[in-house]
Amino acid sequence: MSIKRKVLHFFPTRVAHAVQSPLAKYVLRRLLYLIPLFFGILILVFVATRLAGDPVKLMTGLNPRITAEARERLTQYYGLDQPLYYQFAKFLWELFQGNLGNSYALRGGTPVTTLIGDYAWETFKLQLAALFFSLVIAIPIGVMSARRQYSKLDVSVTTTSLVGTCIPIFYMGIVTILIFSYFLGWFPYGQAHSLEPSRYPFGSYTLDELWHLALPTAVLTFATLAPVVLLVRSSMLEILRQDYILAARASGLSERTVVYKHALRNALIPVVTYVGLYFGGMLAGAPITETVFNWPGVGRLYVEATAKLDFPLIMGITVFITLMVLVANLITDITYAYIDPRIRIE
Amino acid sequence: MKIRKSKKNVPVRQAETKQKKGVSQWSIAWRRFKKNKAALAGLVIIGAIVFMAIFSPLIARYPLNYLASLKEEGKIRMPPSARYIFGTDYVGRDVFSQIVYGAGNVLYVGFGAAAIAMSLAIVIGLISGYIGGIVDNLLMRITEIFLVIPFLLILLVFLKVATTLAPSGVGGLSTVTLMIGLFSWAANARIIRGEVLRVKQNEYIEASMSLGASKWRIMFRHVLPNVLHVVIVLTTLQIATAILVEAAVSFLGFGDPNSITWGQQLQGASEAVKEAWWEGVFPGLFITLLVLGFSLLGNGLRDALDPRLRE
């Protein structure tokens, strides 16, 4: 027995099937397509930032004592006097060395990689919590709703979900802050931590973290919840109409087994795609939620960088987000092909 | 004689057209649509807000951007009262009047952005689906770029560009509309392409081809009318999305500062949610209502127009 076969021996047959060469070829083909896509997006955003305005003018505009000469020196220092193709080539060269440059404005020229590292974790925490809660809540509700189509429960679930998709997330954020933070005073407003340790509830850092996390998570959960509920419901309705469900029922299986074992597993396939795409976009953050809650995340950082024309920071976050999205996409495609036996990789 | 003849002809012709109309797709759809109370409610909401936008000078209690409570009482952020039913904002403007004036701008962005997005989506979807091959492959790869990337962030950069480069004569709101339109066609194009692929299988397309009709003629004369029901539904939902995106963009401070929209009002309100809740709560309520109106209408149209759902 070769090593490969020995390893494969431990996995169920379907995994063994997928690990063999067609998948490798498939991944390679996807990668070949993703690479030009990645650079295409970089070029697009790079040119756009350079057209968006002059950061030096923006930085010095309010200071009357700065001379034209000083401005010119600053422009030279940032390399903005160079031709566009040269700037882009320099950016790429540094990118390959893992250097994304220094931020113009934030914390006096901190390296962009450090900034992203600091902010990404907060975004990740918030998004993961929201994704977890929305899936845990949405899947049972969607299933129940589909099982009793057109019942009172179903109608109220679909109506609430529809209204949920119509409320702007920042509006929901503002109202939530208003009610739970200002009027009731149950939760703190803004930031991810209390500024002074003396404010920690029971002196615990973790509790403080969770306490700050509660409101933004609730809002983001509600925003992600509605589409997932509708997705699970419609997918479940479709599956319950299939012949094999009828066959399962006819063979005398209990309703529970039919719904949760035979139907749900198939109904969750589109949900996997949704989660996959969401996962990629996740690190882009929810710029709006983060801004409303003054949350120190990547999304808010990007909004600030764009407003301040902080070129290296805009480009750095774009690189980061694009990479995450593309990798998540690739993983989703592979998972999809693996869990859905109808899809075969040629 | 002549008169009698024409008199005789008229009812016959009318009867013919009536009979034709009786079986047309659209009247069936309308009959089904009328039964859908939620969709009708959506239509009523949209109608009310369109009415508000058209007759805004008559409905509003104060002139546009008039610093009502500041000039008359020397105060800003006054709570709701009989005089200012939704209170006044951070410079003393009547919130209700500003909402009324904003309606037109909000609808302009919604319809404008949806028109741009859908035109692009129709052309790309038709070409990609009908011609197929390399063209399809290329167009779909481009579409994927727009689908995959979290477009709100990139949109912000482009809005910044647009406001920098746009000549001062061009309205800022039009630039915002254009940008939102240019960034929201991708998902629609993909759905339309799918529908085109389905319609392409029909015999009448083959018949038209064998009669020697050109590709473009078939695409726009035979394929397009048969995917129109999908286009109508997508357009309605796209208007709702565009309104939401404009509100979000304005809230983040990338909208047009010179036009009053409900998103702009919310941005001004966000600084003092605690002191003046009325400043943001009411404009937000109107955004939700209008978006809900278009969503209900879109869902109603989908049920009414889908040829697969026949009673």
Interface residues (C-beta under 8 A of the other chain):
Chain A: Y33 L37 G40 I41 L44 V45 A48 T49 L51 A52 G53 L162 V163 T165 C166 I167 P168 I169 F170 Y171 I174 V175 I177 L178 Y182 L277 G280 G281 A284 P287 I288 T291 V292 G299 Y302 V303 T306 A307 L309 I314 I317 T318 I321 T322 V325 L326 N329
Chain B: R141 E144 I145 V148 I149 P150 L152 L153 I154 L156 V157 F158 K160 V161 T164 L165 A240 L244 A247 A248 F251 L252 G253 F254 G263 L266 A269 S270 V273 K274 W277 G280 V281 G284 I287 T288 V291 L292 S295 L296 N299
